[in-house]
Structure formats: C-alpha cells, structure tokens
Amino acid sequence: MARWWLLGACVLVFAALGYREAGRAPDAKALGGVCESTYECRKGTYCVQSGEVLQGQCSSDCNATSVCSGAFGLSSLCLASDLCAKTCRTTADCPAGTRCNGYAWCERQDVDW
C-alpha cells in the first residue's frame, strides 16, 4: 500500500513541475515585452507587477549589468531597481508596445515620466 502512495506522490510532483515549465505562451515575449502575466514572458523572465519601473513588462532580477548581459545579451542592463531592461538607441530597437526613453532603455509607451 505504501508504494502506491509513493507512486501517487511522485506522479503529482512530476506533473506539477512539468506544468510549471510548460505554463508559458507559445509566443512568449522576450526581455522588455509588454505583458499582463508571467505566462506571456519567456522562461527566465517574469511580468513585473509592482512598482513603477518596468511595470507590465517582462524582466528578471539582477544586481549588476553583467547578470543581465549574461542572460539576455549585450543589449540589456541592470537598472537601479534591480531589474534587467532592454537597451535601445531608438524606439525601433524596442519590443512592440514600448518606446526608447531618455535613459536608453525600453519602457511601455503608455508611461509618462
């Protein structure tokens, strides 16, 4: 009887872990993409839901720009809010729904600073 409990517990754990990894949209957005939930962001990022900086965009935690560039390439940086942001020169460098701000990183177009 105990082995059936163990087998059932293992199946539940593996199912939960598999669902967590598979729980991303097929067209998940990269760093800086506009989002409403983490489901819309690529693996390794989440949808920022609090604060003003990068709210509603896919990002990742950081403590140095090298962390961001290691994960997302040279067109990224670590902001003072400890979030990775996509860098830009013009709005054409930014994901849809974002614009290049005066600090050279992509922010949502509906944000006014």
ROKOL-329935 format. One line per field, with one value per residue: x, y, z of N, C-alpha, C in turn. Coordinates in steps of 0.2 Angstrom, whole numbers, plus 2048, in hexadecimal, padded with zeros to 3 digits. Example, Ala and Ser with C-alpha at 12.3 -4.5 7.8 and 13.67 -1.06 7.14 Angstrom:
<drendrens>
n.x = 842, 840
n.y = 7E4, 7F5
n.z = 827, 823
ca.x = 83E, 844
ca.y = 7EA, 7FB
ca.z = 827, 824
c.x = 842, 840
c.y = 7F0, 800
c.z = 827, 827
</drendrens>
This chain:
<drendrens>
n.x = 804, 80A, 813, 80A, 806, 811, 815, 80A, 80C, 818, 814, 80B, 814, 81D, 814, 810, 81D, 81F, 814, 817, 822, 81D, 814, 814, 810, 80F, 814, 81C, 823, 832, 840, 83B, 82F, 81D, 811, 804, 804, 80F, 80E, 80F, 81C, 82D, 836, 840, 83D, 831, 821, 821, 818, 817, 81B, 822, 82C, 82F, 823, 816, 81E, 829, 836, 845, 84D, 85B, 86C, 876, 87C, 883, 87D, 871, 875, 87C, 871, 868, 86F, 879, 871, 86A, 867, 86A, 85F, 85D, 853, 855, 851, 852, 853, 84F, 85A, 85C, 85D, 855, 843, 840, 848, 842, 836, 825, 818, 820, 82C, 83B, 842, 849, 853, 859, 853, 846, 835, 824, 818, 80D, 811, 815, 822
n.y = 7FA, 806, 809, 80C, 819, 820, 81F, 826, 833, 836, 837, 842, 84C, 84D, 850, 85D, 864, 863, 869, 876, 87A, 879, 882, 88E, 89B, 897, 8A0, 8A8, 8B7, 8C0, 8C7, 8D7, 8D7, 8DB, 8D6, 8CE, 8C3, 8B7, 8AB, 8B0, 8B3, 8AE, 8A0, 8A2, 8AF, 8BA, 8C2, 8D2, 8D8, 8E2, 8F2, 900, 900, 8F7, 8F1, 8E6, 8E0, 8D3, 8CD, 8CA, 8C6, 8CF, 8D3, 8D9, 8E0, 8D6, 8CA, 8CB, 8CD, 8C1, 8B8, 8BD, 8C3, 8D0, 8DB, 8E0, 8E5, 8E8, 8F0, 8FD, 8F8, 8EB, 8E3, 8DB, 8E3, 8E6, 8EE, 8FC, 906, 90D, 90D, 903, 8F9, 8F3, 8E7, 8E4, 8EF, 8F6, 904, 90D, 915, 924, 920, 915, 908, 8FC, 900, 8FF, 905, 90C, 913, 921, 92B
n.z = 800, 804, 7FA, 7EF, 7F4, 7F4, 7E6, 7E1, 7E6, 7E0, 7D3, 7D4, 7D7, 7CC, 7C2, 7C6, 7C6, 7B8, 7B3, 7B7, 7B0, 7A3, 7A3, 79B, 78E, 77D, 775, 77D, 784, 783, 78C, 793, 78C, 78A, 797, 7A0, 7A8, 7AF, 7A8, 79B, 798, 794, 799, 7A7, 7AA, 7B1, 7B3, 7B8, 7C5, 7CF, 7D6, 7CD, 7C3, 7B4, 7B5, 7B0, 7A6, 7A0, 7A9, 7B3, 7C3, 7C9, 7CE, 7C9, 7B9, 7B2, 7B5, 7AE, 7A1, 79F, 79F, 796, 78B, 784, 782, 78D, 79E, 7B0, 7BA, 7C7, 7CE, 7D0, 7C5, 7B5, 7A6, 795, 78A, 77F, 770, 768, 766, 75D, 761, 76B, 773, 76D, 772, 77B, 77E, 77A, 788, 78F, 796, 790, 790, 78D, 790, 795, 789, 78E, 79A, 7A3, 7A7
ca.x = 800, 80E, 816, 805, 806, 818, 814, 805, 80F, 81D, 810, 809, 81A, 820, 80F, 811, 823, 81E, 80F, 81A, 827, 819, 80F, 815, 80D, 813, 817, 81E, 827, 839, 841, 838, 828, 817, 80E, 7FF, 805, 815, 80D, 810, 823, 831, 839, 845, 83B, 82B, 81E, 822, 812, 817, 820, 821, 831, 82E, 81C, 813, 823, 82D, 83C, 848, 850, 862, 870, 87C, 87B, 886, 878, 86C, 878, 87D, 86B, 864, 873, 87C, 86C, 866, 86B, 867, 85D, 85E, 84E, 857, 84E, 855, 84F, 852, 85D, 85A, 860, 84F, 83D, 840, 84C, 83E, 830, 81E, 815, 825, 82F, 841, 842, 84E, 859, 85B, 850, 840, 830, 81D, 817, 808, 814, 818, 826
ca.y = 800, 80C, 80A, 810, 820, 823, 820, 82C, 839, 838, 839, 849, 851, 84D, 854, 864, 867, 863, 86F, 87D, 87C, 879, 888, 895, 89C, 894, 8A6, 8AC, 8BD, 8C0, 8CD, 8DD, 8D6, 8DD, 8D0, 8CE, 8BE, 8B3, 8A7, 8B3, 8B4, 8A9, 89D, 8A6, 8B5, 8BB, 8C8, 8D7, 8DA, 8E7, 8F7, 904, 8FE, 8F1, 8EE, 8E3, 8DE, 8CD, 8CE, 8C5, 8C9, 8CF, 8D7, 8DC, 8DF, 8D0, 8C5, 8CC, 8CC, 8BA, 8B5, 8C0, 8C6, 8D7, 8E1, 8E0, 8E8, 8E7, 8F6, 8FE, 8F5, 8E4, 8DF, 8DB, 8E7, 8E6, 8F4, 8FE, 90D, 910, 909, 8FD, 8F4, 8F0, 8E3, 8E7, 8F2, 8FA, 909, 90E, 91B, 928, 91C, 910, 902, 8FC, 901, 8FE, 90C, 910, 916, 928, 92D
ca.z = 800, 804, 7F3, 7EB, 7F6, 7F1, 7DF, 7E0, 7E8, 7DB, 7CD, 7D5, 7D7, 7C5, 7BF, 7C8, 7C3, 7B1, 7B1, 7B8, 7AA, 79D, 7A4, 797, 788, 777, 772, 783, 782, 785, 791, 791, 789, 78E, 799, 7A5, 7AD, 7AE, 7A2, 794, 798, 793, 79F, 7AA, 7AB, 7B4, 7B2, 7BD, 7C7, 7D4, 7D5, 7C7, 7BE, 7B0, 7B7, 7AA, 7A1, 7A1, 7AC, 7B8, 7C8, 7C8, 7D3, 7C5, 7B2, 7AF, 7B6, 7A9, 79A, 79F, 79E, 790, 786, 785, 781, 793, 7A4, 7B6, 7BC, 7CE, 7D2, 7D0, 7C0, 7AF, 7A1, 78E, 788, 778, 76D, 765, 768, 759, 764, 771, 772, 76C, 778, 77F, 77B, 77D, 78C, 790, 79A, 78B, 791, 78B, 795, 792, 786, 792, 7A0, 7A2, 7AD
c.x = 804, 811, 811, 805, 80C, 817, 80F, 808, 814, 819, 80E, 80F, 81C, 81B, 80F, 817, 822, 81A, 813, 81E, 823, 815, 811, 812, 812, 817, 819, 823, 82D, 83A, 83E, 831, 822, 813, 809, 800, 80C, 814, 80F, 818, 827, 834, 83F, 843, 834, 828, 81E, 81B, 811, 81C, 81F, 826, 82F, 827, 819, 818, 827, 834, 83F, 84C, 858, 866, 876, 87A, 87E, 881, 873, 86F, 87A, 877, 867, 868, 875, 877, 867, 86A, 867, 865, 85E, 859, 84F, 853, 852, 850, 853, 854, 85B, 85D, 85A, 849, 83D, 844, 848, 838, 82A, 81B, 81A, 828, 836, 841, 848, 854, 85C, 859, 849, 83A, 829, 81C, 811, 80B, 817, 81C, 827
c.y = 806, 80E, 80E, 817, 823, 824, 826, 832, 83B, 83A, 840, 84E, 852, 851, 85B, 867, 867, 868, 876, 87F, 87D, 87F, 88E, 895, 899, 89A, 8AB, 8B1, 8BD, 8C6, 8D3, 8DD, 8D8, 8D6, 8D2, 8C9, 8BA, 8AE, 8A9, 8B4, 8AE, 8A6, 8A1, 8AD, 8B5, 8C1, 8CC, 8D9, 8E0, 8EC, 8FB, 902, 8F8, 8EE, 8EC, 8E1, 8D7, 8CF, 8C9, 8C9, 8C9, 8D3, 8DB, 8DB, 8D9, 8CA, 8C5, 8CA, 8C4, 8B6, 8B7, 8C3, 8CD, 8DD, 8E0, 8E3, 8E7, 8EE, 8F7, 8FA, 8ED, 8E0, 8E0, 8DF, 8E6, 8ED, 8F6, 905, 911, 90B, 903, 8F8, 8F0, 8EC, 8E7, 8EA, 8F6, 8FF, 90A, 915, 91F, 925, 916, 909, 902, 8FC, 900, 905, 910, 913, 91D, 92A, 934
c.z = 800, 7FE, 7EF, 7ED, 7F3, 7E9, 7DD, 7E1, 7E3, 7D5, 7CE, 7D4, 7D0, 7C1, 7C0, 7C6, 7BB, 7AF, 7B2, 7B3, 7A4, 79D, 7A1, 791, 782, 774, 777, 781, 786, 78A, 78E, 78E, 78D, 790, 79F, 7AB, 7AB, 7A9, 79C, 793, 797, 799, 7A1, 7AC, 7AE, 7B2, 7B8, 7BF, 7CC, 7D3, 7CE, 7C1, 7BB, 7B2, 7B0, 7A5, 7A4, 7A4, 7B0, 7BD, 7C7, 7CE, 7CF, 7BD, 7AF, 7B0, 7B0, 7A2, 79A, 79D, 797, 78B, 788, 784, 787, 799, 7AA, 7B9, 7C4, 7D2, 7D2, 7CB, 7BA, 7AA, 79A, 78C, 781, 776, 76B, 767, 763, 75C, 76A, 76F, 770, 772, 77C, 77B, 77E, 781, 78C, 793, 796, 78D, 78F, 790, 791, 78F, 78A, 798, 79E, 7A8, 7AD
</drendrens>
